[in-house]
Amino acid sequence: MSVKKVEKRRKRSWPLYLMLRKDRYKAGITSDEALFHLSFTTGKTKIQYISSKKRRTDAAVLKNASWPSGVMIWTEMSSQGLIEPFL
C-alpha cells in the first residue's frame, strides 16, 4: 500500500474512530484476527482461500476436513503502534 493511500485512510478513519469511541478505548484503534487451516487434515468440509485480488476460480481448494486443524492469530493497532500478534 502506498504512503499516499495510508495517509488518506488515516485521515478518513480517525474522525470516525473518535466519534465511535466516546472516550472509551483510548489506546486501541482497530484489531483483526484470522484462522489459518493446516493443509494436512482430512474429512468432509472443503476449505478454500481467496485473496481479495483474485477470482474464486483461482482459489486453492484443500482436502476435505471434518475438524480442520488450524491456528487463530490476533493483532491490534493502537495509538502506541502495533501490538504483537497473539496465537
PyMOL commands that set and color helices and strands:
alter all, ss='L'
color gray80, all
select helices_A, chain A and resi 3-21+56-58
alter helices_A, ss='H'
color red, helices_A
select strands_A, chain A and resi 28-37+48-49+60-61+70-78+81-86
alter strands_A, ss='S'
color yellow, strands_A
deselect
rebuild
show_as cartoon
